[in-house]
Amino acid sequence: MTSAAGARPIEGSGAHSRYDGRGFLGPGIAALYLGLIVLIPLAALLWQSLSGGLDQLAAAITSPQALAAIEVTFASSAVVVLINAVIGTLIAWVLVRDDFPGKAIVNGLIDLPFALPTIVTGLTLATLYGPRSPLGINLAYSAPAIVLALLFVTLPFVVRSVQPVLLELDREMEEAGASLGASSATVIRRIVLPNLVPAILTGCALAFARCIGEFGSVVLISGNVPYRTEVASVYIISQVEADQPGAAAAVSMLLLVTSLAVLTVFDLLRRRLSRHDELA
Amino acid sequence: MTSATHTGAATGARVVEGSAAARRILRLSVRSVALLYLLFLLVLPVGMVFVRTFEGGLGPFLAAISRPAFQSAFWLTIQISLITVPVTTALGIVTGLAIVRRRFPGRGLLNALVDLPFALSPVVIGLSLFLVYGADSPIGAFLESVGVRVIFAMPGMLLATIFVCLPFVIREVIPVLREIGTDQEEAAHTLGASGWSTFWRVTLPAIRWGVMYGIILATARSLGEYGAVAIVSGKIAGSTETMTVHVEERYLAFDLVGAYSASIVLATLAIFVLIGMQVYQSGRLRRRRTLEPAAAAGSAVTPGG
């Protein structure tokens, strides 16, 4: 936070330096905006999940159907993150170090999952990997379908984290390694990968946070079979529709706390590894 | 590639040829794996939707998109975007300026709150709005008694969309504001410019790439939001059914042509968004080259859906 001030030595000069001298108008609007839109709803969620006490919260989370949904969600998210760590790094490497006709289009395509509405993603995957699959691969209503949908929506995270780091990576280090007799594999393992690990971790954390809450892309293809292919977000909706807001709020809190914890832990890990003080 | 020539200068040419061939095979196989993965995950599925939509010609598609249910969903979605994007943009710039340029108690909290929507499931966002404004809550009951309906109506859908779109502009604006510093703003101030004209003529032009990029992402998200809107809208056909909800409703009603046609409209909008992202990303990255790469990467990654 304070490192940002370093870029602006005259920051201390006070109200004169501000484009808008009118005191707390900006912060007031900002606080009102975030308070109304984000803070109050989340406070209501916290209130609802704790209104019956911690025992009831724990009971709601450990009810068999909730627990099954949480297990399905976390297991498929873990698989997806691991696949992303490998294939995402690989794709970033191809986009930075390789050269082939149409590379710019492939690069643009990486952002498609962010641009495409999730429900369209779900429909899209159901079309190719559903009951009427022209490839003869029918994954509908199975756990692999969940993994597939999550792989689609999280594709950009690792790629877009690793890409800029790989771009900035000093190739002289690799060349020095190679000229000293290191094989390609050794150069990649000892020089390239250690530099990429912080970015891979960032991408993985964002992908995991996205995975555990994902809804639109999963809902059409997973079949939402309780105890088997029902993910946490689908469980939450089903509880809202069954007029059980307590059960829905309990699982929501678990998702919220987990994703914040994962983002925080991975961020600390990344900071330690890269020893950079990030501005944002 | 260049490392091979380095080695070549030092040792025998045969070794170099061998390792160059090995590197070439490695590169080709890595490239094939990456491209095949993208082909089967992205290109074929999306292509298949286009094939399925138009396999019966243009007729069924045109019939599907001229149906009243689609028309109502389409215009409702456009309406939501036209309201939420300007709101999140204007308030996003104000919030970004407040977080970067001011010192006030609770600034750290605000900064943390900005990122929360990215860490939250859209379903959780929908549920939390439902808990505040639903008929069972005191606030919801009060608003209902004075004739304002939030949940299962337009205000709830707007709130949900603003919630999910909130970080986009702020997260783009904050690093740029930090990077440009206050020198130019101070110079303008010293030369007698008012706060407003400094903002319009100095600050805004400096952050315009980031703002535009944020607007593009927010637009995409507001058109495509599904989970949060699904909970608060009540999915009432012809009234609170957005395009994404319409896709699901048609799919579940076994009207595949209807679902595909609405998806094609959304996918086409997504392709425009993608092109916009490429255009503004190059401008944005040019501005931010001085930043630490990892920091730049962190905000280059923006969840959606």
Interface residues (C-beta under 8 A of the other chain):
Chain A: M1 A4 A7 R8 I10 E11 S13 H16 S17 R18 Y19 D20 G21 R22 F24 G26 P27 I29 A30 A31 Y33 L34 I37 V38 L39 I40 P41 L42 A44 L45 W47 Q48 I87 L90 I91 W93 V94 R97 D98 F100 V106 G108 L109 I110 D111 L112 P113 F114 A115 L116 P117 T118 I119 V120 T121 L123 T124 L125 A126 T127 L128 Y129 P134 L135 L148 L151 F152 V153 L155 P156 F157 R160 S161 V162 Q163 P164 V165 L167 E168 R171 E174 E175 A178 S179 S184 V187 P198 A199 T202 G203 L206 A209 R210 I212 G213 E214 F215 G216 S217 V219 L220 A232 S233 I236 I237 V240 P245 A248 A249 S252 L255 L256 S259 L260 L263 R270 S274 H276 E278 L279 A280
Chain B: T2 S3 A4 H6 T7 A10 S19 A22 R23 L26 R27 V30 R31 V33 A34 L35 Y37 L38 L41 L42 V43 L44 P45 V46 M48 V49 R52 L91 V94 T95 L97 A98 I99 V100 R101 R102 F104 G106 R107 G108 L110 L113 V114 L116 P117 F118 A119 L120 S121 P122 V123 V124 I125 L127 S128 L129 F130 L131 V132 G134 D136 S137 L159 I162 F163 L166 R171 I174 P175 R178 E179 G181 T182 D183 E185 E186 A188 H189 G195 W196 T198 F199 V202 T203 L217 A220 L223 G224 E225 Y226 G227 A230 I231 M243 T244 V245 V247 E248 Y251 A259 Y260 S263 L266 A267 A270 I271 V273 L274 I275 M277 Q278 L291 E292 P293 A294 A295 A296 A297 G298 S299 A300 V301 T302 P303 G304 G305
